[in-house]
Amino acid sequence: MAGEKADVLMMAQMAPMIIEGVDRAFTLHKLWEAPDRERLIGELAPRLRAIAAGGPVHDRGGPAVMAHFPKLEIISSFGVGYDHVDAKWAGEHGIVVTNTPDVLNEEVADTALGLLLCTVRELPQAERHLRAGQWVNGDYQLTTSLRGRRAGVVGLGRIGKAIARRLEAFGLPVAYHGRTTQAGVPYRYYPDLVEMARDVDVMIVITPGGAATRHLINAKVLEALGPNGILINVSRGSVVDQDALIAALTERKILSAGLDVYANEPHVPPELMAMDNVVLLPHVGSGSVPTRNAMNQLVVDNLVAWAAGKKPLTPVPETPWPPKRK
């Protein structure tokens, strides 16, 4: 019927701004509030064309879920990472997946450099020393420095480039590792991650998550980074072999680590919690009000563009527009 609002299934609770925006433009179905979730899925299955997805902590978008909805056309996902959605399968079945890139680049890059400074200079530990009243008993211990260090960025995408610019401003030589070399960047490219780890002593990880990068940072890489090495992870917890990292920190095979992401969020291993040579943040990389508002709005805007018959604003590479249905 002309003017009838399209149905959108929201897999799990998302930000109020997304809920309100989707509810205004569409007929919103909140799966997490349904008394009988399977019944709601069964009712929507023959006609549903759009899903809003919250992210890896909240819901999964694998073939088993998508296959429930034969008319599904779009999954509008929150966050730049979309490893919670099987985008390859979606693309092969005519489903476009969108994410929320670019609007968070600078915020995450700021967080990465803040985390690096906190880790190198032990700023949180120094503050705890003061708050515990220990300053009157003596100055906080001297720390290591950024001076003279060399940095390697794992994943020189949009956020990686923003991080690299900041590292340059701090006077650090920058190298990078990724799937391919990139034209137009002044940084040395290492096709071999272990080789780069040997040549740098700061490694910042900002590569996408997913099966292709699972445990990319493993024991061999950490061993190569060496006893003066610092690992910063602002990508996905899955990219780092967390057990290998704990072992490397415990055995002082690397100097320290700064982490914003973990293998099983929001659960952080007690071994990491107990260490004095790590700085831990609760996945706050993009967590400012302006940035999250921009990300929230992009989830809604992608759906609105699709409903108007236009190209969604930010389709992921695996699901080009227009889609091709088999």
VODRENDREN-691629 format. One line per 8 residues: number of its first residue (from 1); their letters; for each residue x, y negated, z negated of N, C-alpha, C. Coordinates in steps of 0.001 Angstrom, whole numbers, plus 500000, padded with zeros to 6 digits. Atoms other than C-alpha are relative to their C-alpha. Layout:
<nodes>
NUM	A	X,Y,Z,X,Y,Z,X,Y,Z; ... $
</nodes>
This chain:
<nodes>
1	MAGEKADV	500846,501195,500000,500000,500000,500000,500875,498763,500000; 499206,501214,499922,501355,496549,500928,500013,499301,498656; 499870,500724,501257,502678,494655,497925,500133,500879,498784; 499879,499094,501140,502775,497749,495748,501452,500094,499569; 498635,499943,500527,505821,497836,493489,500552,501410,500089; 499341,498702,499952,508302,500633,493987,500276,500507,498594; 499649,499381,501282,508914,503076,491141,501517,500006,499829; 498592,499865,500361,512301,502947,489390,500070,500810,498718 $
9	LMMAQMAP	499780,499190,501196,513360,505625,486933,501294,499550,499342; 498812,500351,500773,515765,504418,484247,500344,501196,499126; 499631,498734,500614,517674,507432,482980,500186,499913,498499; 499774,500205,501431,518642,506020,479571,499923,498506,499733; 500190,501405,500344,518271,502770,477699,501182,499162,500465; 498991,500926,499506,520152,499908,479334,499801,498648,499322; 500077,501317,500630,520650,496258,478405,498622,499379,500211; 501312,500641,499848,517471,494223,477794,499871,499193,501283 $
17	MIIEGVDR	500044,500800,498773,518368,491967,480729,499697,500873,501216; 500279,499075,498892,518350,494971,483086,498571,500503,499907; 501360,499480,500188,515158,496421,481612,498969,498961,500421; 500963,501057,499682,513339,493093,481891,500003,499665,501487; 499915,500324,498581,514617,492386,485397,499381,501071,500880; 500587,498904,499236,513679,495813,486722,498496,500051,499790; 501427,499936,500315,510314,495708,484968,499207,498918,500730; 500685,501073,499275,509455,492390,486628,499810,500347,501480 $
25	AFTLHKLW	500010,499794,498552,510253,493560,490135,499456,501359,500433; 500344,498628,499650,509299,497241,489987,499057,500594,498953; 500699,499212,501017,507190,499831,488200,501062,500839,499296; 498888,499389,500730,509695,500902,485564,499519,501186,499181; 500262,498800,500788,509675,504396,484067,501220,500260,499116; 498904,499851,500957,511784,504774,480914,500076,501459,499552; 499906,498572,500280,512906,508373,480757,500229,500274,498526; 499657,499742,501401,514281,508058,477223,498818,499811,499057 $
33	EAPDRERL	501187,500206,500833,510856,506985,475910,498893,500996,500301; 501064,499082,499582,508858,509699,477663,499804,501103,498969; 500251,498903,500935,507176,512145,475254,500416,501356,500569; 499617,498762,499311,507793,514892,477820,500812,499601,501234; 499140,500477,498915,510775,514060,480026,499843,500836,501269; 500133,499147,498821,510394,517070,482299,498691,499728,500736; 501281,500305,499365,506753,516215,482918,500088,498698,500801; 499850,501271,499284,507664,512613,483868,500806,500211,501280 $
41	IGELAPRL	499193,499723,498809,510365,513858,486247,499164,500727,501054; 500850,499260,499070,507880,516293,487778,498971,499109,500680; 500989,500905,499423,505301,513531,488282,500625,499051,501024; 499342,500961,499122,507826,511179,489886,500687,500661,501194; 499160,499318,499017,509686,513800,491919,499549,499811,501447; 500387,500076,498579,507560,513659,495128,500146,498606,500606; 500045,501348,499434,507698,509857,495459,501152,499077,499582; 498994,500916,500536,510637,508396,493519,501092,499711,501027 $
49	RAIAAGGP	498955,500404,499050,513094,506419,495667,501153,499252,499335; 498957,500822,500629,515173,504515,493083,500226,500403,498547; 499585,499697,501367,517091,505225,489872,500934,498897,499517; 499036,500885,500663,518866,502858,487471,500764,500834,498984; 499160,499139,500840,521794,504508,485696,500920,499157,499137; 499267,500810,500971,523596,503285,482610,501482,500235,499946; 498572,499753,500102,526991,504963,482748,500285,501339,499372; 499615,498652,500402,528947,507994,481631,499606,500370,498582 $
57	VHDRGGPA	500397,499677,501372,528019,507713,477956,498519,500342,499934; 501458,499938,500111,524319,507577,478735,499330,501068,500856; 500718,499102,499120,523416,509784,481664,500918,500506,501096; 499216,499407,498924,524646,511921,484500,499205,499932,501294; 500654,500075,498703,523908,511639,488192,500552,501037,500952; 499486,498929,499164,524920,514994,489588,498958,500501,500971; 500941,499451,499016,523347,516952,492425,498748,500595,499373; 501158,499371,500632,521073,518828,490017,498936,498972,499644 $
65	VMAHFPKL	500957,501068,500316,519494,515523,488962,499435,499408,501281; 500450,500660,498775,519358,513905,492399,499103,500901,500843; 500777,499071,499177,517957,517026,494036,498543,500108,499547; 501389,500014,500472,514818,516682,491897,499142,499052,500844; 500740,501085,499357,513859,513665,494015,500330,499960,501495; 499681,499891,498565,513740,514437,497756,499926,498680,500752; 500109,501296,499330,512854,510832,498652,500933,498943,499402; 499096,500939,500661,515589,509240,496509,500872,499280,501029 $
73	EIISSFGV	499225,500811,499061,517309,506377,498351,501139,499235,499337; 498990,500840,500638,519322,504430,495762,500161,500345,498524; 499689,499972,501427,521038,504783,492393,500781,498729,499707; 499334,501247,500382,521901,501364,490968,500643,500218,498636; 499249,499608,501190,524619,502003,488415,500686,498794,499367; 499324,501058,500764,525994,499732,485714,501462,500369,499794; 498574,499786,500225,529771,499349,485508,500745,500140,501308; 499204,499845,498784,532594,499306,488009,500305,501472,500250 $
81	GYDHVDAK	499800,498565,499859,533295,502992,487342,498675,500700,500235; 501239,499270,499700,530745,505419,488757,500255,501498,500052; 499684,498575,500001,532268,508809,488010,498887,500838,499372; 501157,499281,500527,529009,509719,486222,498994,500348,501096; 500863,499701,498861,527359,509848,489671,500831,500735,501048; 499300,499284,498935,528351,512373,492329,499754,499246,501305; 500219,500879,498851,528713,509710,495007,500213,500729,501325; 499757,499261,498755,530076,512122,497604,498745,500766,500410 $
89	WAGEHGIV	501229,499261,499723,526996,514339,497334,498892,499029,500409; 501032,500988,499683,524772,511253,497348,500148,499511,501433; 499772,500491,498649,526383,509918,500522,499637,501022,501055; 500309,498934,499046,525994,513274,502237,498496,500239,500128; 501451,499774,499984,522280,513227,501416,499218,498698,500155; 500710,501230,499664,521456,509669,502439,499609,499145,498825; 500298,500788,501200,521459,508167,498944,501123,498993,499810; 498989,501024,500241,523258,504852,498408,500185,499829,498489 $
97	VTNTPDVL	499649,500248,501400,525042,504358,495075,500642,498628,499926; 499393,501317,500193,525853,500863,493874,500615,499920,498603; 499395,500256,501303,528099,499693,491043,500071,498494,499783; 499964,501435,500314,528955,496309,489512,501446,499499,499971; 498598,500409,499963,532474,495379,490682,500160,498480,500056; 499587,501397,499803,534298,492023,490925,499621,499083,498842; 500422,500938,501037,532246,490206,488285,500705,500255,498663; 499316,499690,501250,534282,491923,485548,501519,500021,500133 $
105	NEEVADTA	498560,499861,499765,537763,491799,487105,500840,499210,499003; 499158,500870,500824,539144,488865,485156,499878,500351,498517; 500204,499661,501413,537613,489926,481837,500793,501244,499620; 499274,498767,500303,539067,493434,481996,501507,499754,500065; 498570,500321,499919,542437,492059,483117,500459,499246,498755; 499671,500696,501249,542408,489673,480141,500129,500989,498848; 499970,499005,501079,541624,492592,477844,501261,500850,500083; 498798,499179,499825,544465,494654,479311,501243,499283,499484 $
113	LGLLLCTV	498823,500751,500469,547003,491900,478674,499924,499728,498504; 500143,500170,501446,545579,491208,475222,500378,501266,499256; 499673,498722,500621,545853,494891,474397,501503,500262,500069; 498546,499840,499880,549417,494953,475706,500731,499148,498964; 499351,500869,500982,550400,491976,473545,499815,500535,498582; 500257,499439,501336,548735,493534,470505,500852,501223,499737; 499235,498768,500165,550548,496804,471120,501490,499715,499870; 498565,500293,500025,553998,495371,471831,500387,499270,498709 $
121	RELPQAER	499640,500831,501150,553965,492804,469028,499325,500429,498699; 500665,499461,501200,551852,494860,466574,499168,498931,499288; 500761,501106,500578,549525,491907,466070,498884,500457,499057; 501003,499554,500969,546635,493860,464490,500627,500481,498691; 499327,499514,501211,549062,495523,462071,500512,498828,499169; 499510,501171,500718,550576,492150,461201,498862,499280,499285; 501145,500641,500650,547133,490721,460487,499561,500806,498776; 500367,499170,501151,546326,493687,458239,500989,499808,498848 $
129	HLRAGQWV	498972,500277,501011,549609,493048,456400,499650,498731,499223; 500374,501259,500656,548486,489481,455699,498736,500164,499164; 501281,499870,500701,544902,490386,454756,500111,500870,498752; 499802,499138,501169,546153,493043,452354,500802,499312,498900; 499247,500741,501004,548066,490359,450495,501465,500380,499929; 498620,499516,500025,551428,491849,451456,501031,498949,500401; 499039,501006,499544,552970,488690,452915,500809,499431,498836; 499294,500538,501178,553830,487436,449419,501127,500928,499557 $
137	NGDYQLTT	498956,499034,500364,555908,490586,449045,501096,500111,501058; 498994,499958,498951,557823,490056,452273,499383,499848,501366; 500475,500186,498638,557534,489252,455951,499658,501339,500643; 500297,498805,499217,556019,491715,458388,501245,500389,500774; 498810,499491,499319,558604,493886,460110,500143,499413,501401; 499761,500440,498634,560215,492777,463356,499476,501046,500985; 500619,499108,499008,558662,494246,466485,500820,500020,501289; 499435,500028,498655,559635,495089,470026,499433,498799,500746 $
145	SLRGRRAG	500358,501198,499240,559128,492505,472778,499666,500362,501439; 500216,499857,498564,557887,492101,476326,501237,499619,500802; 498815,500482,499286,561187,490464,477224,500848,501158,500498; 499152,498976,499413,563266,492575,479559,499288,501256,500440; 500736,498802,499613,560510,495066,480260,499593,499958,501471; 500494,499840,498640,559300,496356,483613,498659,500716,499930; 501368,499485,500097,555634,497122,484221,499613,500770,501252; 500583,499233,498913,553919,499737,486353,498502,500058,499843 $
153	VVGLGRIG	501464,499972,500006,550231,499480,487250,499546,501247,500743; 500537,498796,499377,548424,502742,487972,498601,499676,500516; 501266,500375,499391,545668,501791,490404,499956,498517,500301; 499938,501427,499664,546182,498479,492213,498764,499601,500803; 501250,500486,499415,542540,497792,492979,499780,498552,499609; 500299,501404,500293,540763,494533,492286,500419,499617,498587; 499589,500303,501377,541301,494719,488533,501509,500154,499868; 498564,499795,500054,544808,496103,488990,500773,498798,500508 $
161	KAIARRLE	499336,501195,499470,545769,493091,491102,499896,498832,499017; 500151,501065,500997,544360,490728,488454,500948,500225,498821; 499042,499680,501064,546455,492525,485830,501419,499679,500457; 498652,500240,499480,549547,492341,488047,500330,498510,500018; 499755,501453,499999,549158,488568,488439,500334,499504,498596; 499729,500412,501374,549089,488186,484672,501376,500496,499538; 498682,499482,500359,552122,490416,484226,501102,499140,500600; 499021,500896,499374,554018,488249,486707,500135,498701,499224 $
169	AFGLPVAY	499959,501254,500759,553057,485148,484727,500769,500155,498693; 499236,499725,501213,554599,486798,481665,501466,500325,500303; 498610,499799,499625,557806,487279,483619,500425,501439,500167; 499667,498584,499862,557600,491055,484064,500025,500407,501471; 500044,499386,498673,558636,492746,487314,498892,501050,500039; 501169,499129,499894,555646,494744,488597,500204,501005,501128; 500076,498940,498995,555441,498054,490457,498613,500629,499899; 501315,499367,500081,552402,500158,491248,500017,501377,500637 $
177	HGRTTQAG	500244,498678,499432,551221,503683,491992,498539,500091,500384; 501366,499765,499556,548118,504623,493952,500015,501026,501113; 500090,498994,498933,546887,506869,496728,500805,499596,501233; 499273,500488,498825,548440,504671,499429,500645,498662,499685; 499404,501322,500122,550661,501660,499800,499020,498946,500487; 500926,501064,499645,548860,498331,500118,500740,498864,500692; 499402,501117,499263,549630,495620,502641,499754,498698,499253; 500210,501347,500519,550128,492055,501499,500231,499834,498521 $
185	VPYRYYPD	499679,500173,501415,551280,492707,497933,501520,500038,499846; 498544,500103,500118,554795,491846,496722,500630,501036,499084; 499516,499068,501016,555133,494786,494336,500517,501289,500642; 499463,498741,499501,557139,497943,494823,498977,501113,499823; 500934,498870,500034,555026,500983,495652,500746,501302,499722; 499464,498674,500309,555765,504390,494145,498964,501054,500372; 500932,498904,499711,554039,507339,495812,500052,501084,498934; 499818,498998,501048,555389,509505,492964,499850,499326,498638 $
193	LVEMARDV	500285,500633,501285,553913,508585,489578,501101,500260,498979; 498935,499679,500952,556631,510361,487596,501225,499127,500265; 498862,500858,499661,559295,508414,489454,499766,498575,499498; 500288,501336,500516,557558,505147,488607,500115,499970,498490; 499927,499948,501460,557246,506207,484970,501449,499927,499519; 498579,500050,500383,561023,506709,484835,500572,498585,500131; 499418,501304,499687,561640,503213,486235,499358,498838,499257; 500659,501075,500754,559231,501235,484022,499960,500376,498522 $
201	DVMIVITP	500200,499688,501418,558670,500950,480295,498691,499449,499460; 501395,500327,500304,555132,499525,480347,499168,500590,501128; 500886,499431,498982,552443,501518,482155,498565,499639,499642; 501393,500410,500205,548947,500049,482516,499133,500783,500973; 500831,499098,499200,546274,502468,483748,498649,499347,500252; 501276,500609,499636,543320,501014,485643,499436,500672,501251; 500506,499239,498863,542599,503724,488217,498579,500494,499719; 501341,499459,500256,539024,505015,488707,500060,501358,499305 $
209	GGAATRHL	500113,498685,500605,537878,508049,486746,499539,501023,501022; 500478,498952,499117,536549,511289,488171,500986,501144,500120; 499201,498782,499895,537921,514676,489138,501373,499749,500610; 498734,500236,499296,540647,513246,491397,501075,499423,499099; 499013,500628,500886,542315,511368,488541,500011,500604,498592; 500040,499390,501331,541565,513679,485610,501407,500422,499564; 498697,499689,500585,544689,513941,483417,501151,499619,500941; 498917,500526,499168,546708,511975,485971,501208,499635,499140 $
217	INAKVLEA	498939,500308,500963,548694,510716,482983,500126,501214,499089; 499832,498745,500727,549970,514032,481652,501318,500005,499229; 498786,499903,500814,552846,515267,479504,501245,499649,500805; 498836,500277,499158,555284,515050,482401,500173,498496,500223; 499949,501448,499799,554421,511407,483072,500441,499301,498712; 499659,500619,501283,554654,510504,479381,501462,500247,499645; 498584,499682,500228,558009,512267,479091,500882,499066,500829; 499227,500880,499130,559257,510202,482043,499946,498549,499533 $
225	LGPNGILI	500125,501374,500504,557966,506972,480490,501023,499729,498904; 498869,500052,500910,560364,507626,477661,499744,499368,498644; 500176,500403,501398,560908,506698,474009,499827,498502,499784; 500264,501435,500097,560764,502955,474709,498735,499619,500755; 501139,500243,499132,557630,503329,476835,498724,499674,499256; 501294,500420,500551,554250,501754,476177,498927,500316,501028; 501118,499662,499117,551027,503120,477667,498777,499181,499604; 501247,500734,500198,547945,500913,478058,498953,500622,500914 $
233	NVSRGSVV	501062,499403,499186,544695,502530,479227,498719,499197,499876; 501274,500725,499950,541751,500369,480273,499147,500543,501154; 500751,499411,498888,540379,502756,482920,498902,500908,499474; 500893,498994,500569,538646,505962,481797,500823,500910,499110; 499302,499087,500891,539554,508288,478954,500454,501261,500695; 499674,498757,499301,539593,511210,481370,501312,499923,500774; 498790,500155,499188,542570,509775,483275,501252,500411,499216; 498867,499646,500860,544901,510426,480322,499715,501329,499308 $
241	DQDALIAA	500084,498766,500783,545491,513894,478879,500169,499607,498534; 499988,500544,501352,544558,512866,475356,500838,500837,499034; 499185,499138,500860,546168,515875,473675,501486,499775,500254; 498601,500260,499662,549415,515238,475553,500440,498641,499463; 499671,501327,500529,549285,511581,474524,500212,500053,498493; 499840,499871,501454,548780,512461,470865,501339,500653,499667; 498718,499330,500232,551734,514829,471053,501173,499066,500277; 498913,500914,499651,553916,512219,472771,500181,498907,498953 $
249	LTERKILS	499918,501018,501052,553079,509615,470141,500525,500589,498700; 499580,499338,501239,553543,512056,467255,501492,500306,500023; 498595,499608,499865,556906,513220,468557,500897,498845,500427; 499269,501214,499603,557931,509651,469475,500656,500147,501372; 499516,499915,498630,558417,510624,473093,499685,498726,500768; 500225,501375,499549,556856,507238,473861,499912,499125,498758; 499959,500906,501144,556985,504155,471673,498614,499763,499407; 501322,500370,500508,553319,503230,471433,498980,500030,501135 $
257	AGLDVYAN	501083,500016,499019,549966,503064,473161,498933,499016,499556; 501166,500848,500238,547079,500635,473470,498845,500542,500805; 501100,499285,499345,543745,502248,474275,498676,499277,499812; 501363,500521,500055,540324,500881,475140,498993,501077,500365; 500871,498921,499532,538944,504200,476428,500526,501339,499489; 499667,498729,500635,538870,507797,475190,499279,501138,500718; 500527,498838,499284,538065,511298,476346,498546,500293,499663; 501349,499626,500446,534852,511695,474336,499379,498843,499223 $
265	EPHVPPEL	500530,501190,500668,533506,508250,473573,498577,500233,499503; 499228,500908,500847,532494,506989,471084,500867,500687,498941; 499213,499259,500989,534424,509682,469212,501486,499863,500306; 498559,500189,499861,538107,508888,468691,500692,501025,499113; 499341,498957,500796,540426,511702,467533,500599,499438,498711; 499429,500480,501266,541432,511362,463881,501508,499844,500058; 498542,500125,499870,545046,511867,464927,500376,498596,500489; 499737,501356,499518,544928,508580,466863,499668,498968,498932 $
273	MAMDNVVL	500423,500944,501037,543079,506830,464047,501055,499860,498906; 499036,499995,501095,545828,507764,461610,501364,499449,500395; 498666,500408,499545,548760,506594,463746,500226,498510,499819; 499655,501405,500146,550577,503349,463097,500627,499425,501258; 499385,500482,498759,552030,503121,466619,499017,499989,501170; 501018,500181,498966,548747,502731,468499,499084,498843,499610; 501038,501011,500192,546231,499906,468931,498760,500519,500704; 501222,499382,499492,542646,501069,469431,498872,498966,500082 $
281	LPHVGSGS	501162,500857,499801,539721,499099,470875,498805,500866,500399; 501192,499180,499717,536110,500365,471198,499378,499723,501369; 500463,500165,498623,535786,500137,475018,499319,498641,500186; 500527,501365,499921,535353,496358,475093,500557,499240,501199; 499321,500665,498887,537159,495665,478380,499204,498904,500672; 500835,501009,499333,534270,493803,480007,499002,499372,499031; 501017,500320,500991,532495,493044,476750,499900,498557,499561; 500350,501376,500353,531862,489311,476912,498585,499722,500492 $
289	VPTRNAMN	501385,500304,499623,528402,487757,477175,499890,499586,501468; 500157,500379,498586,528956,486027,480558,500253,501149,500965; 499680,498904,499086,530555,489081,482154,498932,501075,499986; 501044,498973,500063,527994,491576,480900,498697,499497,500628; 501200,500539,499353,525181,489255,482015,500108,500101,501520; 499802,499907,498552,526680,489141,485504,499887,501443,500475; 500106,498586,499651,526992,492937,485558,498550,500466,499940; 501411,499632,500143,523431,493377,484302,499179,499505,501189 $
297	QLVVDNLV	500777,500577,498907,522068,491043,486954,500285,500698,501313; 499645,499318,498765,523945,492890,489685,499277,501340,500132; 500794,498767,499957,522194,496146,488743,498608,499707,500564; 501336,500386,499545,518855,494393,489257,500034,499532,501454; 499941,500581,498653,519926,492504,492386,500215,501058,501078; 499829,498914,499037,521060,495690,494116,498672,500673,500308; 501313,499385,499797,517621,497199,493602,499067,499071,500769; 500875,500970,499327,515844,494023,494723,500352,499905,501480 $
305	AWAAGKKP	499586,500059,498596,517906,493835,497926,499531,501244,500752; 500447,498748,499377,517177,497488,498688,498495,499982,500249; 501464,499998,499872,513436,497048,498070,499530,499060,501107; 500340,500952,498943,513424,494119,500520,500473,500478,501367; 499529,499470,498736,514937,496338,503208,501354,499463,500421; 498688,500567,499714,518310,494589,502986,501098,500937,499499; 498859,499237,500489,521769,496017,502414,500200,499708,498527; 499649,500246,501390,522425,496507,498692,501327,499240,499927 $
313	LTPVPETP	498859,500917,500077,525063,494055,497499,501331,500714,499849; 498707,499364,500309,527718,496490,496263,499913,501522,500100; 499970,498542,499853,527442,499998,497720,501426,500509,499829; 498663,499435,500198,530362,502253,496772,500476,500618,501317; 499471,499552,498697,532681,503496,499558,499436,501333,500486; 500498,498679,499595,531287,507044,499522,498585,499955,500567; 501402,500082,499562,527772,505803,500317,499790,498731,500833; 500110,501201,499171,527976,503286,503189,498560,499707,500400 $
321	WPPKRK	501315,500445,499570,524987,501306,504368,500010,499742,501501; 501189,499264,500435,522780,502160,506203,500314,501471,499778; 499736,498580,500279,522644,505680,504793,499519,500878,501149; 500410,499029,499005,522333,508716,506991,499461,501230,499305; 500620,498837,500639,519909,511356,505844,500128,501224,500881; 499910,498737,499269,520429,514983,506810,498607,500551,500262 $
</nodes>
